[in-house]
Amino acid sequence: MSDITKPTIFVTRRWPADAEAALSKYFTPTFNSEDVPLTTQQIADGFASHDALAPTVSDTITAEIIEAGAAGKGKFVANYGVGVNHIDIEACKAASIPVSNTPGVLTDATADITMTLMLMLARRAGEGERELRGGNWAGWRPTHLMGRQLSGKTLGIIGMGRIGKAVARRCALGFGMKVVFYNRSKVDDCADINAVQMASVVDVCAAADIVSLHCAASPDTFEIMNAAAFDAMPSDAVIINTARGDVIDESALVKALNAGSIGGAGLDVFQGEPNINPDILTAPHTVLLPHLGSATLETRTAMGLKVVDNLRAFFASEPLVDPVC
Ligand code: DGY
């Protein structure tokens, strides 16, 4: 295809080099060369003047953007990422704009960052690093910064999809942990790790030493970790969130941390990112990361290649590889 006939793609951020090269092979992309957040108006103008839009989790794709795109050249939204809670899917359906995402390729990276948070919390690694860098390490002593072991503990998963299962397998097979979980529908392919499905989020919270959130953000899961769920957790149990900020009631979390009614929190995602509730920054026993779940070169490249696969399918009038709507 000559450049003149290649469909044009408006890409809201920069991608890893190999993914940008693959996109440029088949399409004429416009990348956001500054790699800074774009305004709603800039994205709307970009979509309206290109055949497709490739946004990320850091963009809010409003009905206004979708309508502007549909009124112009825009025909398709190929999301760079698996979660699509930042896209007004109803507006896409209303404008007959299909949407794709990138499931599967970020499972391992996200499961690994979950383990990172879990181990950092359990072994007090952040506290130790801050102490050492601050010049405050007084040397080895038997009671210094004692953490807890993962082996023998119970992991509670909320949302037993691909990532939940990958975390469960790491914990059961790699760390000798027991696994309980809550999932809206019945899950029956975890028998090899003896994972036990429970009836409610509160049941999981009451049974687990570590609760890890892996459900998609939706109206059904909005603040699914609420005051009742935190109240059910034992006082030394910790919560890990690598899903989306909106699945936790952050005020309830801050209250539980400050009161010592839970043992800690490891968070990679936040409500209203990148603006973090200041009370979370000052709450005790937290490990906080800037949404690094999928941030490996391998995964971020694979996510871009998936976007390319979906764009190619769309413009060849073939079924989407990863249809959302
Ligand atoms: C996703 O793909 O939804 C991730 O949160 C981005 O890392």
Residues whose N, C-alpha, C, O or C-beta is under 5 A from the ligand:
A	BS01	DGY	V57 G81 V82 G83 A243 G293 S294
